[in-house]
Amino acid sequence: MTIAGYRYHDDTLPEAAITLEELELMKEATLLGDGDIAALRRSAPILEPQIDEILDVWYGFVGSKPFLVAHFSDAKTGAPIPEYMDRVRARFGHWIRDTAAAEYDEAWLRWQLEIGRRHHRVGKNKTDHVESTALIPLRYLPLLAQPIVDTLRPFLEADGDDRDAVDAMQNAWRKAVLLQATLWSHPYVKEGDY
């Protein structure tokens, strides 16, 4: 299935602004280790059949916050743009799969940095050819990790794993989302300060 604007493994994406060695240091800083990667991968088959329901919860959260839904809305009228929200939702579903796959290679790194550009004025609205807000303020990128990870727990519990296994998966997701939100912040940071 082709998802509009989904470009993971696209060789035409710009080169990563950081090296894989720097990515490894970032993983180390957030304590994302081999056990976490295994836990993320364990979550993949649990979450896969529930992706639409997960997205319903996440979109319900964003939709209930006017200051967040504004970033999916027409810049002139303030009305949400349903087609834009639908395209982003489809990519968000793939983001769940990509996060659970835990493939921290060059293609993944380039894709994460592209996601960051799509939140910032250098790339926001361009993929979907819409006229929404110029950027999503940086302050929301790391903060949204919390509701994403907290609301994921009931879905991680769906396979009947014991509490320790669910805790391990949820903690791995917390680290992975924090790592990604930090990567997405790259275009917001003054050159030389990242």
N, C-alpha and C positions, 0 to 999 in steps of 0.2 A: 504494500500500500504506500503510495506517495503522499507525503504530508507537505503542503505548501510552506516553503521557507525553512524546512528542516534540512540542515546542511552538515550534519555530523559526517565525517569521512569525506568531506568535499575538499579536494586538493587545491581549489582556487581560493579558499579562505586565506587571509593574511597569515604570515608566519607568526608563531606565538611570540609574545613580547617578553616572555620569561623562558628559561630553559627547563628541561625535564629535571635537571639537578636541583634547580630552585623549587620546582614543584615538589620534589622529594623532601626538601627542607620544610616546605609549608605543611606537607602531610605529617612530618615529624612534629612540627609545632602544635598541631591540633591532636596529636596522639593517635592519628589514623594509621593503624598497623595491619599486619596480616590477619589477625583475628577479626578486625573490623571489616576487612575486605571479604572474608569468608561470611561474616554475618550479613553484609549487604547482598552478597550473591545468594545466600539462603533466603533472603526476603523476596527475591525476584519471582519465584513461582507462587508465593503467597499473595503478592500484590497484583500480579498480572491480571487475574480474573476480576479484580476489584477496582481497576483503574478508573472506570467511569464513576463509581461511587466515591472514590477518593477525590476526584476532580469536582464532583458535586459539592462535597464538603468545603474544599478549598475555594471554589468559586462562590459558594454561599458566604464564606467569611469575607472575601474581597467585596462581593456585591453588597454586603451589609455595612460597608465602610465607605461613605461617599468620597472621602479623601483618597481612597485606593481605586475605586471604580472610575474615578475621573480620568485615570490614565488609560482607560479603554473607551473613552468617550470623545465625541466630536469636540474639537477645540472651540468652535464657534457656538454651538448650541448647548453643549454640555450633556447631550443625550448619548447613552451608551451606543457603541457601534457593534451590533450583534455579529456581523460577519468577521470583524476583527477579533472579537472575543472567541468565536468558534475556531478560528485559525490558530490563535495562541493556545487555546485549550488542547487542540490536537498535538501541538508541539510539546505542551506541558505533559501530556501522557507519555510521549517519547522520553521526556526528561526523567520521568519516574523509572522507565526501563533502563535508561543510560546510567542513572545513579546506582541502581541495583546491580548493574553489570560490573561496575567498579573497574573499568578498563582505563587506567591512568597513563595513557600513551600520548604521543604527539597529536593525533587526530582529536582525542578527547580534549586536550589542553587548548587547541586552536578553536574548537567548538565552544568551550566555556568562555573564552575571551570574546568570541562573536556574540554570545548571549549577552555579555556585559555591554558590548557596543549597542545592542538593540534596546537596552534600557536607558542609554545615554543619548544625548542629542546628536552624536555622530552617526547613529544608526536607527534611532527610534522612528517608527512610522514608515521607514523606507521599504522594509521587507513586504509589508502588507498594503503599501500605497494608501495610507490613511492620513488624515489630518487630526491627530489627537494631541495630547500634551507633548511638549518638546522633549521631555525626559521624565524618568521616574527618579525622584530625589534619592540620592545616595543613602540618606538616613533610613530608608525603608528596606534596602537590600538585606543587611544583616538581621534586622528586626523580624522580618517575615520568616526567618528560619524557625523561630519559636512556634508559631501556630502550625506551620507545616509539619514539624516533627511531633508536636503534641497530639495533633489530630490524626496522625498516622498510626498511633498505638492500637486502637481497636482493629484496624485492618491487619496489623502484624499478628494480632492474637487469633486471627481467624483459623489458623491451621491447628490450634490446640497445643502449641508448644508451651513448655513450662515457663514460668516467670523469668528465670535467668536467660533463657534463649530469646525471649521477647525483649527483655532489657538490653541484651547485647545487640540485637538488630536495631532497636530504637537509638541506642547510643551511637552506633555506627552511622545511622542516618544523620544524627545531629552533627557529627564530625564532617561527614561528606557535604552536607548542606552548608555548613559554615565555611568549609574550604571553597565551595563553589561561589558563595556570596562574596567571599574575599576576592576571588578571581574576577567576578563580574564587576567589582569596583575599579578595576584597572583604568578604564577610560576617564574616570572621575578624578584621578590623582595626577597632580602636576608631574610632568616628565622629570625623571630622576628621583622622585620621592617614593615610588612604589616599592 
